[in-house]
Amino acid sequence: MAFEYVKKDTPLDRMSPLVKLLLMCMALILVVQCTKIEYISILLIWILFASLWWLVGKVELSSLGFILKLLSMLFVFLFVVQGLTYRFGDTTVILQLFNWPLFDDHGNVMVNYGEVTVGGMMYGLLVMLRVIAVVTVVPIFTMTSPMIKINGALAKIHIPQKIIFMFITAMRFVPLVQESMDAIIEAQKTRGFDIDSANMYQKFRRAYVPIITPLLLLMFRRAMDLEVAINARAFGAREDRTNVEDISFKVRDYLGIIIIVGVFSLMMYLMYFETTSITWRYLTIIVSTILTIASGFIITTGLDVILQNLNQFLLGLPVLNWIGGFLNQNLLLGYGAIAGLLLILFIIYKLIRKATKKKKRVKR
Amino acid sequence: MIENPTVKVDNVTFTYERGPLALQEVSFEVKKGEILGILGANGAGKTTLCFHLNGIIPTVYTGIEKGSISLCGLDPWEAPIIQLASKTSMVLQDPESQFTTTNVASELFFGPANLAVDRDEILRRAAWAAKVCGIDGLEERKPKELSGGQKQRVALAAGLTMLPEVLILDEPTSQLDPIGTTEVFDVIMQLANTESMTIIITSHKTDEIARLASKVLVLSEGRIKGIGTPKEIFSQTELLESVGVNPPAVTMFSAKMAKKFPGFQERYDRIGGIPLTINESYSLLKDLLDEGFLQLEWKEPPATPPVSDKIVLEAENVTFVYPARIPVTALRDVNLTIHQGEIVAIVGQNGSGKTTLVKHFLGLLEATQGVTKVEGEDVSELTTGSIAKSISLILQNPDYQLFCISVQKEIEFGLKNLGLPEDEIARRVEQSLKEVDLEVLRDIFPFRLSFGDRRKVAAAAGIAMDPEVLILDEPTTAQDYRGRHVLCQIATRMQKKGKTIVMISHDMDLVAQYADRLIVMAEGRILADGPKREVFGMHEVMEKAFLKPPQITQLSQKLESYGIKKNLVTVDEMVACFKGGGA
């Protein structure tokens, strides 16, 4: 599983889980307050800060990739919905998907819900970054803290043992459910039940019954057995349960708290007291510098002429000009048709990949 | 000094709430430092009895109880379970379900930490328990990184860290290979002798119980059928068989010999009772042969039936690597052909690659290198669903596959997946229900059946698919003597109809009785592949794979100088080789 603890002996490993819990709480508090597009810059700084923890804790990047892959559909959805509905900020239209104007009393177009605007895209980006800012700190907690330490640390702040045990059991059951599910899928496959070759509709309609039913029954049985197991070993016998793990606060824990609180306060200062929104200005400067350098490079090498010609040529083609027309030519610096072509090529590539995936044949 | 018994059970009768009568008028005593072995078929009340001795009944499960129990002076119905838990510790049947934490070290700390034992003392106990149980060095492992056998050792160690006065073990070695089983039982013996711990143990492995128990109790349908020393109990072979317990093979052999040769019984009675171990049996036979009371006449055991030329399963240079953070090579260059109509047993330790190999034939895993073929067709090109027509797998744990509302529907599920017509489905359901003898239970919700019956349902579902190859994965797990034979007998009947049977097991007695050919695996490699009698003779291979030949085979190897020419595997084969002497 992607989020399980693996012993790595890094400073983060030895740090108290409470510090990492604090980091998670701070991330949540910060994100709740980030509601304006300008705060994208603050979120970026926070994500940069979180990724430093990843480096120190030697947490695998692959687990981040795993989360992002899980969330990728959500991100696309956010971009489209926000792009179509958010009507503040820059209202330049990037793409007109369809035409659905709303008129005010005088018959003027108030808003067109078929248009994706720059402001909407920016807002989509903000929401996406908010999700990422929280999600990136979760593995820092789960992947660098052994359960026994979490247990000790929570007991230290006087959380009742029963609640801690519930929490730990829940964490432990996640991989267990995953494992059991894999075993059940394999078992049903050997009975000629081919879930992989069923289509989406079939999957939702009936395919999960033979998998979910045994899983639920199995988990109920597991829960009963667990009750026997913990009772057999005197769980809850004494209030003053021994903590085997040393969970006293060390220098690195205090240092961690100071850093977290420091960075968080800085973010708060930038958000509420820094009236010139300096971070946002720097961000726009950086982005526009990159763009200028890139376009400068294209112009000096003479690529722009070739690209322009190609664009014109593409616009001349029957189907492409129809798609190219959807995209805002001005915003894309006149390369709308090329952008459209790339998009189409990407979709075709995906479809081909899907179609050429090794097909299995039926046994004679 | 007369001591009070540590455990005293007096006339206990127990009925589960909304359930069956589980125990009837059970009385016995166990003294400090004694080892009590409890024998009985599945459902005889062994686990219920164990639950009585550590307060699980009445704390977790309740029911109507008559009679009284005294445990180190405490009454489980009066004293809270907490108090009991410091006196008695129980290791449960299924090591999987009793893992309460996330790694081995914290598992060992869990019990004593609950009792608020001093931190240094906990660490000391954990180190000791890990060493005694042979799991030191695994402290950082997670449950899923342990083999079944290792999990069982962890469970035992976790029970030990509570330093109980009474240790209750419910099937502590059901998932261990033969060598591992002997090791664990040695630990138990040592605990009783050096720490004078009182130990109560249930097991189907009677040869080990016979070796170490000071007292044996036989349960059947909740009643005590016999209690006494191992020799007293195991000499009553007919009683044991009638309640579904198999005596150790050498004991069985002696009992059969006594029937065949009048006077044999007097001879072993003179030396203190029926032989329970190979050495006892050997020295008795040696004396009798030397005296001339018995004579050995070599009788050729039935020859291995010839195999057909048709190859059903084939593996060519198969290597498989489990993709993980640290990739694990599970199969290394495996070559194998299995012909139609064979009964093959794949044996080896947990984690030796047996199941991984079988999964390749089922199309559940794809070889990293090499080719696997089913009936000449490359598995990697086939859909898993269509392979199911040719191969059925009967799982170790039927709960992974049962989900329907009735037994009949359960069997129909696979057939419907194959897209068979209605009348064909009905016909096959009838036939397979008859095959496993579950016709009366066809409308019952499978989950309400006993474990043994659930396995039968799974088997019926497999048979109904009418496969060319039937694979039994560990037919012995959590099964009593009768249960494990039922599955194998079904398999044998299938083989008579021309099907191919592959068994995965580390129960050597079972393998010896049913299989013709053995494939020994260790660390992902095939160490030996040949007729069973030859393979049992390869001492180095067996040792490397943590296996022991069955008792009868070991005995026949010892008797080689007297004219036993081949390894014998069953009691009857052995008995047939003896005839009365002139004297």
Interface residues (C-beta under 8 A of the other chain):
Chain A: E4 Y5 V6 K7 E60 P146 M147 I148 N151 I168 T169 M171 R172 P175 E179 S180 A183 I184 E186 A187 Q188 K189 T190 R191 G192 F193 D194 D196 S197 V209 P210 T213 P214 L217 L218 R221 R222 D225 L226 E227 V228 A229 I230 N231 A232 R233 A234 F235 G236 A237 R238 D240 R241 T242 N243 V244 K360 R361 V362 K363 R364
Chain B: F51 N54 G55 I56 T59 V60 I81 I82 A85 S86 S89 M90 L92 D94 S97 Q98 F99 T100 T101 T102 N103 A105 S106 F109 F110 G111 P112 A113 N114 L115 A116 V117 D118 R119 I122 L123 E140 K142 K144 A158 G159 M162 R325 K359 L362 G363 L364 V374 E375 E377 E381 L382 T383 T384 G385 S386 I387 A388 K389 S390 I391 S392 L393 L395 N397 D399 Y400 Q401 L402 F403 F413 G414 N417 L418 F447 A461 G462 M465
